[in-house]
Amino acid sequence: MSELTERLGAFGLTLHPVKTRLIEFGRFAAERRRQRGQGKPETFEFLGFVHICSQRHRDQRFTVKRRTIKKRMRKQLQAIKATLMRRRHDPVPHLGAWLRRVVQGHYNYYGVPGNMQSLKSFQGQVERYWFRALRRRSQRHRMPWSRFRSLAKRWIPKPCIVHPYPDTRFDARHPR
């Protein structure tokens, strides 16, 4: 920790004392903590993700699982909801095209292996907010779920993992 502080000081940077701490994290962290009778390894938040020590299902090898920070996702969903309510009288194709760009941008950033559950949750919430906004366009709602599903299928992309595992991405021998 002192070496890192010294190194950053050479560039005029400092570490925030409240936000900076050393944690046990990595391939052997879970095993070592289990031997000492402690719980799971600690997690940390960085760049919009919660980083978790985990194992792949297929071969039980260590991997860092990244999940979207719930607080960030909630904040983004609230902004989308407010914009939808403000623009609810815009034509449906304009709203659909805007939503497609917003949702695809979310997938492009947060579409990492192990984060599919958060992506599906985001998609479901966006669809729910859009449905509510369309139903509030008049006193009599003329938007049943059956009709809305075709709109959602057309305009809101399905969640997908955009980024592969780093070992796959950087393996020069791996054929694409």
TORKOLKOL-776873 format. One record per residue (C-alpha): residue in one letter; residue number from 1; x, y, z. Coordinates in nm, 2 decimals, always signed. Each point is the difference from the previous one (the first is absolute). Last residue first. Layout:
REM TORKOLKOL-776873
 residuo num      u      v      w
       A NUM      X      Y      Z
...
//
This chain:
REM TORKOLKOL-776873
 residuo num      u      v      w
       R 176  -1.26  -1.68  -3.47
       P 175  +0.29  -0.24  +0.03
       H 174  +0.18  +0.02  +0.34
       R 173  +0.38  +0.00  -0.05
       A 172  +0.04  +0.37  +0.08
       D 171  -0.18  -0.04  +0.33
       F 170  -0.09  +0.36  +0.11
       R 169  -0.38  -0.02  -0.03
       T 168  -0.04  -0.36  +0.12
       D 167  +0.22  +0.07  +0.31
       P 166  -0.19  +0.32  +0.06
       Y 165  -0.34  -0.18  +0.01
       P 164  -0.22  +0.12  -0.28
       H 163  -0.16  +0.35  -0.03
       V 162  -0.34  +0.05  -0.16
       I 161  -0.21  -0.24  +0.22
       C 160  -0.36  +0.05  -0.12
       P 159  -0.32  +0.14  +0.12
       K 158  -0.28  +0.02  -0.25
       P 157  -0.04  +0.32  -0.19
       I 156  -0.30  +0.23  +0.06
       W 155  -0.17  +0.13  -0.31
       R 154  -0.18  -0.28  -0.18
       K 153  -0.05  -0.25  +0.29
       A 152  -0.11  +0.29  +0.22
       L 151  -0.26  +0.11  -0.26
       S 150  -0.12  -0.36  -0.05
       R 149  -0.03  -0.04  +0.37
       F 148  -0.20  +0.33  +0.03
       R 147  -0.29  -0.14  -0.21
       S 146  -0.03  -0.31  +0.22
       W 145  +0.05  +0.20  +0.31
       P 144  -0.31  +0.21  -0.07
       M 143  +0.05  +0.36  -0.11
       R 142  -0.32  +0.20  -0.05
       H 141  +0.00  +0.17  +0.33
       R 140  -0.29  +0.22  +0.05
       Q 139  +0.09  +0.34  +0.17
       S 138  +0.27  +0.06  -0.26
       R 137  +0.38  -0.04  -0.04
       R 136  +0.03  -0.17  +0.33
       R 135  +0.01  -0.35  -0.15
       L 134  +0.30  +0.08  -0.21
       A 133  +0.20  +0.12  +0.31
       R 132  -0.10  -0.32  +0.19
       F 131  +0.12  -0.22  -0.29
       W 130  +0.32  +0.19  -0.03
       Y 129  +0.07  -0.04  +0.37
       R 128  -0.07  -0.37  -0.01
       E 127  +0.22  -0.05  -0.31
       V 126  +0.29  +0.19  +0.17
       Q 125  -0.05  -0.21  +0.31
       G 124  +0.01  -0.33  -0.19
       Q 123  +0.31  +0.10  -0.20
       F 122  +0.19  +0.10  +0.32
       S 121  -0.09  -0.33  +0.17
       K 120  +0.12  -0.19  -0.30
       L 119  +0.33  +0.19  +0.00
       S 118  +0.04  -0.06  +0.37
       Q 117  -0.05  -0.37  -0.04
       M 116  +0.24  -0.01  -0.30
       N 115  +0.29  +0.13  +0.21
       G 114  +0.22  -0.31  +0.01
       P 113  +0.19  +0.07  -0.31
       V 112  +0.00  +0.37  -0.09
       G 111  -0.27  +0.20  -0.16
       Y 110  +0.01  +0.31  +0.23
       Y 109  +0.14  +0.25  -0.25
       N 108  -0.14  -0.11  -0.33
       Y 107  -0.32  -0.12  +0.17
       H 106  -0.06  +0.35  +0.15
       G 105  +0.06  +0.15  -0.34
       Q 104  -0.24  -0.24  -0.16
       V 103  -0.27  +0.10  +0.26
       V 102  +0.05  +0.38  -0.07
       R 101  +0.02  -0.04  -0.38
       R 100  -0.31  -0.23  -0.01
       L  99  -0.19  +0.24  +0.23
       W  98  +0.06  +0.29  -0.23
       A  97  -0.12  -0.20  -0.30
       G  96  -0.31  -0.12  +0.19
       L  95  -0.08  +0.36  +0.11
       H  94  +0.02  +0.13  -0.35
       P  93  -0.19  -0.30  -0.14
       V  92  -0.27  +0.05  +0.26
       P  91  -0.07  +0.36  -0.09
       D  90  +0.07  +0.24  +0.28
       H  89  -0.28  +0.03  +0.26
       R  88  +0.19  -0.19  +0.27
       R  87  +0.30  +0.24  -0.02
       R  86  +0.00  +0.13  +0.37
       M  85  -0.12  -0.34  +0.13
       L  84  +0.27  -0.18  -0.20
       T  83  +0.27  +0.25  +0.11
       A  82  -0.10  -0.06  +0.37
       K  81  +0.01  -0.37  -0.04
       I  80  +0.33  +0.00  -0.18
       A  79  +0.15  +0.21  +0.28
       Q  78  -0.14  -0.23  +0.26
       L  77  +0.14  -0.30  -0.19
       Q  76  +0.35  +0.16  +0.00
       K  75  -0.01  +0.06  +0.38
       R  74  -0.12  -0.35  +0.07
       M  73  +0.28  -0.14  -0.22
       R  72  +0.26  +0.20  +0.19
       K  71  -0.13  -0.10  +0.34
       K  70  -0.01  -0.36  -0.11
       I  69  +0.36  -0.01  -0.10
       T  68  +0.01  -0.22  -0.31
       R  67  +0.15  -0.34  +0.06
       R  66  +0.36  -0.11  -0.07
       K  65  +0.11  -0.35  +0.08
       V  64  +0.38  -0.04  +0.02
       T  63  +0.09  -0.35  -0.10
       F  62  +0.15  -0.30  +0.16
       R  61  -0.03  -0.34  -0.18
       Q  60  -0.29  -0.23  +0.08
       D  59  +0.00  -0.14  -0.36
       R  58  -0.35  +0.06  -0.13
       H  57  -0.15  +0.21  +0.28
       R  56  +0.28  +0.26  +0.01
       Q  55  +0.11  +0.09  +0.35
       S  54  -0.05  +0.31  +0.20
       C  53  +0.18  +0.29  +0.18
       I  52  -0.23  +0.30  -0.04
       H  51  +0.04  +0.35  -0.16
       V  50  -0.30  +0.23  +0.03
       F  49  +0.00  +0.20  -0.32
       G  48  -0.05  +0.36  -0.10
       L  47  +0.37  +0.08  -0.05
       F  46  +0.10  -0.16  +0.34
       E  45  -0.19  -0.14  +0.29
       F  44  +0.16  -0.25  +0.24
       T  43  -0.08  -0.34  +0.13
       E  42  +0.13  -0.17  +0.31
       P  41  +0.10  -0.37  -0.01
       K  40  -0.26  -0.24  +0.14
       G  39  -0.02  -0.08  +0.36
       Q  38  +0.28  -0.05  +0.26
       G  37  +0.10  -0.33  +0.16
       R  36  +0.37  +0.04  -0.06
       Q  35  +0.00  -0.28  -0.25
       R  34  -0.30  +0.14  -0.18
       R  33  +0.17  +0.34  -0.03
       R  32  +0.30  -0.16  -0.16
       E  31  -0.22  -0.20  -0.25
       A  30  -0.20  +0.31  -0.09
       A  29  +0.30  +0.22  -0.05
       F  28  +0.19  -0.25  -0.22
       R  27  -0.08  +0.13  -0.34
       G  26  -0.03  +0.37  +0.09
       F  25  -0.11  +0.24  +0.27
       E  24  +0.11  +0.07  +0.36
       I  23  -0.08  +0.37  +0.05
       L  22  +0.22  +0.30  +0.04
       R  21  -0.18  +0.33  +0.06
       T  20  -0.06  +0.33  -0.19
       K  19  -0.34  +0.18  +0.01
       V  18  +0.04  +0.16  +0.34
       P  17  +0.37  +0.10  -0.04
       H  16  -0.05  +0.14  -0.35
       L  15  +0.33  -0.08  -0.18
       T  14  +0.21  +0.29  -0.12
       L  13  +0.14  +0.11  -0.34
       G  12  +0.28  +0.25  -0.08
       F  11  +0.17  -0.24  -0.24
       A  10  +0.28  -0.10  +0.25
       G   9  -0.27  -0.01  +0.27
       L   8  -0.16  -0.30  -0.19
       R   7  +0.32  -0.20  +0.05
       E   6  +0.03  +0.09  +0.36
       T   5  -0.36  -0.09  +0.08
       L   4  +0.04  -0.33  -0.19
       E   3  +0.32  -0.07  +0.20
       S   2  -0.18  +0.08  +0.33
       M   1  -0.28  -0.24  -0.09
//
